Amino acid sequence: MLKGRGLLSLWNGVDPDRRAEYDLWHTREHVPERLAIPGMLRARRYHRGEGPLPEFLTLYELGDNAVLASAPYRKLLETPTPWSRSMRPSFRGFFRVGHLAVLSRGGGVGSALMATTFADVSATEGAWDAIADHVLRETVASAVHVLQKDPAVAPVPFTVPAAGVAAYADGGAIMIECYDRNRLADIAGVLEPVLDAQELAPGRAGWTAYDLAYLLDREELPRVVALSRPEA
């Protein structure tokens, strides 16, 4: 299950010329800097295997979404490090959503995740729970998360290049974890007919498969070795 009661998702691509630097910056500066904020519990970075959503997905599990309005967090957004400031113009297709968990079922952290976004998570009472139970019992999925946008989460105080990418509905999301990206299509084959039969997640994006690249818990921060921005 997700830690805490809040979740922040960030989706983006990056200028191909800075891909290797992005991974290094994100791992050794950006994520540790965020997890030092009180209320940040765990961070994960995923790299896309295939699908229409952006190349990178980062999840921050939060005590609650009030963390995103806190003075320490807003200070990071408004006064980035030189390395962070230099990376922002290289983002592509960036969007960011503060979520509330409609449900989060299962255990552990899978090495693979599939995700879709859509506009509305509305469902009859118990429908999402029944679907999650069905998926966990009938497939190799290890966790199911159904997420709703939290409108109280303020946008970031900066912009990044649009680069001509498509806009994505962000009112809701489904994320499903398992141990092997090659098995995600099997899970989708079970889930899709159930969603369609109950008219849930209408207009959803095609499933995007991601591999887990990095995971860091707040408790591990003292063991992270700081790294300065490499010389160009």
C-alpha positions, -999 to 999 in steps of 0.1 A, spaced: 0 0 0 10 36 -4 25 52 26 6 81 42 -26 98 30 -13 119 2 5 113 -31 22 136 -56 28 124 -91 51 141 -116 52 131 -152 78 145 -177 102 138 -205 136 154 -208 158 167 -236 176 136 -249 209 153 -247 205 156 -209 190 121 -202 220 107 -184 224 139 -164 187 140 -155 190 105 -140 220 115 -119 205 148 -108 172 132 -99 188 104 -79 216 122 -60 201 157 -55 165 162 -64 149 132 -46 170 135 -14 163 172 -13 125 165 -14 126 137 11 142 160 37 110 180 38 89 170 69 60 148 58 77 134 27 78 96 33 90 78 2 99 86 -34 100 64 -65 112 72 -101 99 51 -130 112 50 -166 87 43 -194 88 10 -212 60 17 -237 28 37 -239 16 73 -245 23 89 -211 55 108 -205 89 91 -202 94 96 -165 69 91 -136 80 102 -101 58 94 -71 62 111 -37 42 94 -9 32 119 17 19 120 53 -9 142 37 -11 167 10 -6 196 34 31 189 29 28 205 -5 17 238 10 43 239 37 69 266 39 99 242 35 84 226 3 74 259 -12 109 273 -6 124 245 -26 101 252 -55 107 290 -54 145 289 -47 159 259 -66 195 249 -65 216 260 -95 216 224 -108 178 222 -105 174 256 -121 195 244 -150 174 212 -155 139 228 -156 142 241 -192 151 206 -203 118 191 -191 93 181 -218 56 173 -213 56 181 -176 25 177 -156 20 174 -118 -9 161 -98 -16 160 -61 -37 129 -54 -60 115 -28 -62 77 -27 -96 64 -35 -81 30 -26 -46 15 -23 -45 -23 -20 -18 -49 -20 17 -51 -5 53 -45 -14 68 -24 -42 68 -40 -76 95 -35 -102 69 -27 -128 39 -4 -129 12 4 -154 -7 37 -153 -35 55 -170 -50 89 -164 -86 101 -170 -110 128 -159 -134 113 -133 -131 85 -107 -168 85 -99 -182 50 -92 -210 33 -73 -202 25 -37 -178 -5 -35 -171 -7 -72 -134 2 -70 -129 -21 -41 -145 -50 -60 -123 -43 -90 -91 -41 -70 -100 -74 -52 -107 -90 -86 -74 -79 -101 -53 -89 -71 -70 -124 -70 -70 -131 -107 -38 -117 -120 -1 -113 -109 -7 -77 -98 8 -70 -64 -8 -36 -57 -37 -15 -71 -40 22 -66 -70 43 -77 -63 80 -73 -83 112 -74 -70 147 -80 -68 169 -49 -79 204 -61 -64 220 -30 -28 213 -42 -14 245 -58 5 244 -91 42 249 -92 55 285 -94 73 280 -127 67 268 -163 85 244 -185 85 241 -223 54 224 -237 74 210 -267 42 202 -286 31 173 -264 -5 162 -258 -24 173 -228 -36 145 -204 -67 144 -183 -56 145 -147 -88 141 -126 -80 105 -118 -54 78 -123 -51 40 -119 -16 26 -111 -10 -12 -109 22 -28 -97 37 -62 -104 71 -79 -106 75 -81 -144 67 -55 -170 61 -83 -195 31 -94 -174 13 -60 -174 -5 -67 -206 -21 -97 -190 -33 -76 -161 -47 -50 -186 -65 -78 -204 -84 -87 -172 -90 -51 -160 -101 -35 -192 -134 -54 -197 -143 -49 -161 -138 -11 -163 -158 -10 -196 -186 -31 -182 -190 -7 -152 -183 24 -173 -154 34 -151 -125 57 -160 -141 69 -192 -118 83 -218 -87 69 -201 -53 72 -218 -38 40 -231 -19 21 -205 17 31 -201 42 5 -187 70 17 -165 101 1 -149 111 11 -114 145 29 -116 150 43 -81 133 41 -47 143 60 -16 127 60 19 130 90 42 147 68 68 176 62 43 185 98 38 214 98 63 231 72 41 228 91 9 260 107 -2 256 142 -16 269 148 -51 277 182 -67 267 190 -102 292 175 -126 314 199 -146 302 204 -181 
